[in-house]
Amino acid sequence: MCGRFVITSAPEALRRVFGYTAQPNFPPRHNIAPTQPIPVVIVENEIRHFRLMRWGLLPSWVKDPRKFTLLINARSETIQEKPAFKYAIRRRRCLIPADGYYEWQSRGERKQPYFIYPRAGGPIGFAGLAETWMGPNGEEMDSVAIITAEASTGMSVLHHRVPVTIEADQFGQWLDCRSDSAADVMTLLKPPSDGTFAWHPVSSAVGRVAIDEPQLLLPISDEDMAEADKPRQKAVRKVAAASNDDGQGSLF
Protein backbone atom coordinates (compact mmCIF):
# COMPACT_ATOMS: atom_id res chain seq x y z
CA MET A 1 0.00 0.00 0.00
CA CYS A 2 1.04 3.62 0.13
CA GLY A 3 0.19 5.63 3.24
CA ARG A 4 2.94 8.28 3.26
CA PHE A 5 5.07 9.75 0.50
CA VAL A 6 7.46 12.62 -0.23
CA ILE A 7 8.01 15.33 -2.84
CA THR A 8 11.50 16.80 -2.79
CA SER A 9 12.05 17.83 -6.43
CA ALA A 10 11.94 21.54 -7.22
CA PRO A 11 8.64 22.85 -8.67
CA GLU A 12 10.28 23.71 -11.98
CA ALA A 13 11.75 20.22 -12.26
CA LEU A 14 8.32 18.67 -11.71
CA ARG A 15 6.78 20.99 -14.29
CA ARG A 16 9.32 19.87 -16.90
CA VAL A 17 8.84 16.18 -16.16
CA PHE A 18 5.04 16.20 -16.07
CA GLY A 19 4.44 18.82 -18.74
CA TYR A 20 1.73 20.95 -17.15
CA THR A 21 1.39 24.63 -18.01
CA ALA A 22 1.00 26.17 -14.55
CA GLN A 23 4.03 27.37 -12.58
CA PRO A 24 3.12 26.60 -8.96
CA ASN A 25 5.63 27.27 -6.22
CA PHE A 26 5.50 24.91 -3.25
CA PRO A 27 8.00 23.73 -0.63
CA PRO A 28 9.38 20.20 -0.43
CA ARG A 29 7.31 17.84 1.67
CA HIS A 30 8.87 14.94 3.54
CA ASN A 31 5.87 13.32 5.23
CA ILE A 32 2.68 13.65 3.19
CA ALA A 33 -0.26 11.95 4.87
CA PRO A 34 -3.86 11.09 3.95
CA THR A 35 -6.47 13.91 4.02
CA GLN A 36 -3.76 16.48 3.17
CA PRO A 37 -3.83 18.41 -0.14
CA ILE A 38 -1.39 16.93 -2.66
CA PRO A 39 -0.23 17.93 -6.17
CA VAL A 40 -2.02 16.10 -8.97
CA VAL A 41 -1.56 16.21 -12.75
CA ILE A 42 -4.69 15.73 -14.79
CA VAL A 43 -5.77 16.40 -18.38
CA GLU A 44 -8.69 18.77 -18.99
CA ASN A 45 -9.61 19.92 -22.49
CA GLU A 46 -6.58 18.01 -23.79
CA ILE A 47 -4.15 20.12 -21.71
CA ARG A 48 -2.22 18.92 -18.66
CA HIS A 49 -3.03 20.85 -15.52
CA PHE A 50 -1.61 21.03 -12.01
CA ARG A 51 -4.23 20.71 -9.27
CA LEU A 52 -4.28 20.36 -5.51
CA MET A 53 -6.59 17.58 -4.32
CA ARG A 54 -7.34 15.89 -1.02
CA TRP A 55 -5.62 12.54 -0.62
CA GLY A 56 -8.54 10.24 0.10
CA LEU A 57 -10.99 9.71 -2.76
CA LEU A 58 -14.62 10.67 -2.22
CA PRO A 59 -16.95 9.32 -4.95
CA SER A 60 -19.47 11.77 -6.38
CA TRP A 61 -22.42 9.64 -5.23
CA VAL A 62 -21.56 9.80 -1.51
CA LYS A 63 -24.29 11.51 0.51
CA ASP A 64 -22.43 12.15 3.77
CA PRO A 65 -18.59 12.27 3.63
CA ARG A 66 -18.39 11.87 7.41
CA LYS A 67 -19.83 8.37 7.13
CA PHE A 68 -17.70 7.22 4.18
CA THR A 69 -14.44 5.26 4.46
CA LEU A 70 -11.27 7.14 3.55
CA LEU A 71 -10.05 5.64 0.25
CA ILE A 72 -6.35 6.47 -0.04
CA ASN A 73 -5.51 3.44 -2.24
CA ALA A 74 -7.28 1.57 -5.02
CA ARG A 75 -6.41 -2.06 -5.83
CA SER A 76 -5.55 -2.48 -9.52
CA GLU A 77 -7.07 -5.98 -9.63
CA THR A 78 -10.61 -4.82 -8.80
CA ILE A 79 -10.54 -1.22 -9.98
CA GLN A 80 -12.95 -1.76 -12.87
CA GLU A 81 -15.61 -3.37 -10.70
CA LYS A 82 -15.58 -1.34 -7.49
CA PRO A 83 -18.33 1.34 -7.49
CA ALA A 84 -15.95 3.90 -5.98
CA PHE A 85 -13.42 3.56 -8.83
CA LYS A 86 -15.05 2.13 -11.96
CA TYR A 87 -16.01 5.55 -13.35
CA ALA A 88 -12.76 7.28 -12.37
CA ILE A 89 -10.59 4.63 -14.08
CA ARG A 90 -12.36 5.47 -17.35
CA ARG A 91 -12.67 9.25 -17.10
CA ARG A 92 -10.53 10.67 -14.28
CA ARG A 93 -7.07 9.11 -14.45
CA CYS A 94 -4.29 11.29 -13.07
CA LEU A 95 -0.65 11.31 -11.97
CA ILE A 96 0.67 12.06 -8.51
CA PRO A 97 4.25 13.43 -8.52
CA ALA A 98 6.53 11.91 -5.88
CA ASP A 99 10.17 11.30 -5.07
CA GLY A 100 9.62 8.28 -2.87
CA TYR A 101 7.37 6.86 -0.19
CA TYR A 102 7.42 5.12 3.18
CA GLU A 103 6.48 1.59 4.09
CA TRP A 104 6.43 -0.19 7.44
CA GLN A 105 7.90 -3.67 7.90
CA SER A 106 6.93 -5.80 10.87
CA ARG A 107 9.79 -6.57 13.28
CA GLY A 108 8.15 -8.82 15.82
CA GLU A 109 5.65 -6.63 17.63
CA ARG A 110 7.15 -3.41 16.30
CA LYS A 111 6.94 -1.90 12.81
CA GLN A 112 10.07 -0.41 11.27
CA PRO A 113 9.57 2.35 8.66
CA TYR A 114 11.59 2.34 5.44
CA PHE A 115 12.07 5.08 2.87
CA ILE A 116 11.65 3.71 -0.68
CA TYR A 117 12.95 5.73 -3.62
CA PRO A 118 13.78 5.27 -7.33
CA ARG A 119 17.29 3.89 -7.70
CA ALA A 120 17.88 6.09 -10.77
CA GLY A 121 16.76 9.22 -8.93
CA GLY A 122 14.40 11.90 -10.17
CA PRO A 123 10.65 12.36 -9.64
CA ILE A 124 8.19 9.60 -10.45
CA GLY A 125 4.47 9.56 -11.21
CA PHE A 126 2.12 7.39 -9.18
CA ALA A 127 -0.99 6.21 -11.01
CA GLY A 128 -3.97 7.97 -9.47
CA LEU A 129 -7.73 8.30 -9.76
CA ALA A 130 -9.56 11.57 -9.12
CA GLU A 131 -13.16 12.49 -8.36
CA THR A 132 -15.07 15.69 -7.68
CA TRP A 133 -17.67 15.50 -4.93
CA MET A 134 -20.46 18.08 -4.84
CA GLY A 135 -22.41 18.62 -1.64
CA PRO A 136 -26.06 19.57 -1.21
CA ASN A 137 -25.16 23.19 -0.55
CA GLY A 138 -22.98 23.60 -3.62
CA GLU A 139 -19.66 22.80 -1.94
CA GLU A 140 -17.07 20.91 -3.99
CA MET A 141 -14.11 18.70 -3.12
CA ASP A 142 -11.53 17.28 -5.52
CA SER A 143 -10.02 14.09 -4.13
CA VAL A 144 -7.65 11.37 -5.27
CA ALA A 145 -6.49 7.82 -4.55
CA ILE A 146 -3.22 6.07 -5.42
CA ILE A 147 -3.47 2.79 -7.33
CA THR A 148 -1.58 -0.18 -5.87
CA ALA A 149 -0.57 -3.59 -7.22
CA GLU A 150 0.74 -6.85 -5.80
CA ALA A 151 4.42 -6.37 -4.98
CA SER A 152 7.14 -8.09 -6.99
CA THR A 153 9.26 -10.71 -5.26
CA GLY A 154 12.02 -8.27 -4.33
CA MET A 155 9.81 -5.62 -2.80
CA SER A 156 7.45 -8.01 -1.07
CA VAL A 157 9.94 -8.27 1.82
CA LEU A 158 8.63 -4.87 2.92
CA HIS A 159 4.94 -5.14 2.06
CA HIS A 160 2.74 -7.20 -0.23
CA ARG A 161 1.35 -4.08 -1.99
CA VAL A 162 3.19 -1.29 -3.83
CA PRO A 163 2.04 1.92 -5.54
CA VAL A 164 1.82 1.68 -9.32
CA THR A 165 4.38 3.91 -11.05
CA ILE A 166 3.70 5.12 -14.59
CA GLU A 167 6.80 5.48 -16.79
CA ALA A 168 7.43 8.97 -18.19
CA ASP A 169 6.97 7.82 -21.79
CA GLN A 170 3.54 6.44 -20.86
CA PHE A 171 2.22 9.58 -19.14
CA GLY A 172 0.26 10.57 -22.24
CA GLN A 173 -1.39 7.18 -22.62
CA TRP A 174 -2.37 7.04 -18.95
CA LEU A 175 -3.81 10.57 -18.85
CA ASP A 176 -5.76 10.30 -22.12
CA CYS A 177 -9.35 9.57 -21.10
CA ARG A 178 -11.07 10.54 -24.36
CA SER A 179 -12.10 6.97 -25.20
CA ASP A 180 -14.16 6.55 -21.99
CA SER A 181 -12.54 3.13 -21.58
CA ALA A 182 -9.78 1.67 -19.45
CA ALA A 183 -9.04 -1.22 -21.80
CA ASP A 184 -5.89 0.35 -23.24
CA VAL A 185 -4.30 1.28 -19.88
CA MET A 186 -4.88 -1.77 -17.69
CA THR A 187 -1.54 -3.25 -18.77
CA LEU A 188 0.17 -0.23 -17.20
CA LEU A 189 -1.10 -1.18 -13.75
CA LYS A 190 1.77 -3.40 -12.69
CA PRO A 191 4.38 -3.31 -9.93
CA PRO A 192 7.81 -1.86 -10.64
CA SER A 193 10.43 -4.39 -11.72
CA ASP A 194 12.87 -5.67 -9.13
CA GLY A 195 15.79 -3.29 -8.88
CA THR A 196 13.82 -0.19 -9.87
CA PHE A 197 13.57 0.99 -6.27
CA ALA A 198 16.01 1.01 -3.36
CA TRP A 199 15.22 1.47 0.32
CA HIS A 200 16.68 1.96 3.75
CA PRO A 201 15.34 2.07 7.33
CA VAL A 202 14.46 5.47 8.77
CA SER A 203 13.46 6.91 12.13
CA SER A 204 10.07 6.03 13.59
CA ALA A 205 9.48 9.79 13.79
CA VAL A 206 7.92 9.53 10.33
CA GLY A 207 4.89 8.04 12.07
CA ARG A 208 4.09 11.45 13.52
CA VAL A 209 2.24 13.51 10.91
CA ALA A 210 3.28 16.82 12.45
CA ILE A 211 6.95 16.13 11.69
CA ASP A 212 7.93 17.16 8.16
CA GLU A 213 11.71 17.50 8.00
CA PRO A 214 14.48 16.39 5.60
CA GLN A 215 16.02 14.31 8.41
CA LEU A 216 13.14 11.86 8.07
CA LEU A 217 14.74 10.55 4.87
CA LEU A 218 18.10 9.77 6.44
CA PRO A 219 18.99 6.10 6.97
CA ILE A 220 19.40 4.73 10.47
CA SER A 221 21.90 2.05 11.46
CA ASP A 222 21.34 -1.52 12.62
CA GLU A 223 22.32 -0.30 16.08
CA ASP A 224 19.57 2.33 15.99
CA MET A 225 17.00 -0.30 15.04
CA ALA A 226 18.19 -2.60 17.81
CA GLU A 227 17.90 0.27 20.28
CA ALA A 228 14.36 0.96 19.11
CA ASP A 229 13.49 -2.70 19.73
CA LYS A 230 14.64 -2.56 23.36
CA PRO A 231 11.56 -0.85 24.91
CA ARG A 232 9.35 -3.51 23.30
CA GLN A 233 11.62 -6.31 24.51
CA LYS A 234 11.58 -4.91 28.03
CA ALA A 235 7.80 -4.71 27.98
CA VAL A 236 7.55 -8.34 26.84
CA ARG A 237 9.88 -9.48 29.63
CA LYS A 238 7.89 -7.47 32.15
CA VAL A 239 4.62 -9.08 31.08
CA ALA A 240 6.23 -12.53 31.21
CA ALA A 241 7.53 -11.89 34.72
CA ALA A 242 4.10 -10.73 35.86
CA SER A 243 2.49 -13.89 34.52
CA ASN A 244 4.84 -15.94 36.74
CA ASP A 245 4.16 -13.85 39.85
CA ASP A 246 2.67 -15.85 42.76
CA GLY A 247 0.65 -12.86 43.91
CA GLN A 248 2.85 -11.96 46.92
CA GLY A 249 2.93 -8.20 47.39
CA SER A 250 0.09 -7.64 44.88
CA LEU A 251 -3.07 -5.76 45.75
CA PHE A 252 -5.15 -8.13 43.66
N, C-alpha and C positions, 0 to 999 in steps of 0.2 A: 504494500500500500504506500501511500505518500501522505504523511500528516504534517510535515514541516519541510520547507525548502528555502533556498537563498537566491538572491540576485545581487551579484557584486560587479557585473560589467557596467561600464559607463553608459549613460543614456544614449549617447551618440553611437556607441558601438552596437547597442541593441537595435537602434533604428536602422543601421546599415545591414545588419544580419536579417532582420525581419521585414524590412522594406515598407514600413508604414510612413505616411506623409507627415504626421505630427512631429513636433520636437519637444516632447515632455522633458522636464528636468526633475529627477527624483533621486533621493539618496540611496546608497546600497542598503540592503536589508539582509540580515544574517540569521533571522529566526522567524520566518513568515508562518503564521498559524491560521487555522480555519476561522472563518467569520471576518477576517481582515480583508480590506480592499487590495487586490493584486492586479498587476498589469496583464492585459489580455490583448492579443492581436486577432482581429476578426475582419472578414471581408463584407463590406456593405456597398452596394451599387458598383461592384467590381473593383473597388479600391480598398487596400488594406488600411485599417484604422487601429489606433491605439486606444484602448478603453480601460477604465478601472472598474472591476467587478468584485462582488463579494465572493470569497471562496466558501462554497457551500451552496450547491445548486438548489433552486426553488422553482419547481415546475409551474407553469402558468395556470394550471387548473387547481392549485392548492387554495383552499378557502381561508384557512387560518395558519399563517407561518409558525406561530408559537406552538402548534400541535404537530408540526411536520418534522420528521427526522432530518438532521443535517447531512446532506449528501456531498461529501468532499471528494469521493472517488466513485468511478463507474467501472464495473467489470467488463472488459472487452468481450468476454464470451457470451454475455446475455444482454448486451447493450441495445440490440435491435428488438428485443421483446419487452424489456422493462418499460412500463408506462412513463416513468420519470425521464427516460432517455431516448425512447424510440423516435420522437419527433426531432430532438436536438441533433441526433447523429445524422439525420438527413439534411437539416436546414440550418443548424447553428454550430457547426464545427469551428473550433478556434485553436490558437496556440498560446501557451503560457510560457513566457521567457523565464529561464532559470540558469543558474550556474552550478547547481548541485542540490542535494536534499539530504535529509537525515532519516535514518532507520534505527530501530532499537532491536538488539539481539538479546535473547534470554541468556543469562548467566546464573543458573540455579534459580534462586528466588529474586534476583535482581536483573534489571534490564540495562544493558550497556548501549549508549547511543554511538552511532557511527556517522561520519560525514562521507557522503558518496558523491563523486564528481567525475566529469568526463576526463579520461586519461589524456586525451589530446588537447584539453583546455578549451576555452571559449564558451560562449553561451549556447544553450540548447533549447529546444522547443518541446515542451510536454504537449501531448495531444489532449485537448480539452473540449468540453461541451458547454454551451452557454444557453441561458434562458432569461427572458424578461417577465417578471411577475408584476401584475397590475392589481392593486387593491381596490376595494369597493369605494374608496374615497378619492380615487385618481392617483394614488401614490404608485411609484414604480421602483423596481429593484432589479438590476442586472446581476446575475449570479453565474457561477461556473463550477464545474467539477473536473478533476483530472482522471483520465482513463488509465486503468492499470491492466496488466497482463500477468500470467503465470511466470514466475522468475525462471531464468535459465539455470542450468546446473551450477555454474560458478557463483551466481549471486544469491542462490537459494540458501546459502549458509547464513545469510543475514535475515532474510524474510522470504516467504513463498510468493509474494506479490511485488511487482515493480511498476513504476510509472512508465507509460509508453512514450518513447521519444521519437519525434518525427525528424527525419533527416532533412537538412537544409534544401536539398534539391527536390524534395517532395512537399515542401511547404505549399506550393501552388495547388497541387493535386488535393491535399488535405483540406485546404480552405475553400476550394471551389464547390459551392453547394447549389449551383444552378440546375443540376439534373434532378433535384429532390429525391436522391437515392444514395444509399451508402454502399452499394454493391462494388463500386470501383475503389473504395478506400479501406475496406475491411482487411485486406492483406497488409496494410500498414500497421495494424494494431498487433504488434508482436514485441516481445521483450528485446532489449539490446543484446547483441552478441557478447559472449564471454570475452573479457578483455577490453571492452569499450569503456567500462567504468573502473575506477580505483576507489579505495576507501580506507579510512583509518579511524580508530576510536577517538572520541572527543569527550569533553567534560559533561557530566550530567546536568550542568547548568542550563543546557539547551532545553531541558524540560520545563523551564520557567519562562513563560511567554513574555514577561516584562523585560527579560534580558535580550538585547539585540546589539551584540558587539562583535568585532572581527575576531576576538580571542576565542569565540565559540568554535571556529573552524580549525583551530590548532590541534594537532594530534597530542594525545596523552600517552605516557609510557605504560609498559606492563606493570611497573611498580605502582603507578597511579591507580590502575585498575584493581590491583590487589589490595591497595589501601581502601579503595571504595567498597570492596567486598567485606572488609573487616567488621563494620557495624552490623551487617546482616549476619555474619558468622557468630558474632557475640550474642546477638538476639536469639539465634537458634540454640546456642549452648545454654543460654539462660532458661529458655523454655524447657529444654531437656532436663536441666537440673531441677526445675520446679516440678516436673512430672514424677521425679524420683523422690521428692520430699515426703517424709513420713508424717508431716503435719505439725511437728514440734515447733513451737514458736509462732505458729500461724494463728490469725484471728478466726479463721474459718476452717 
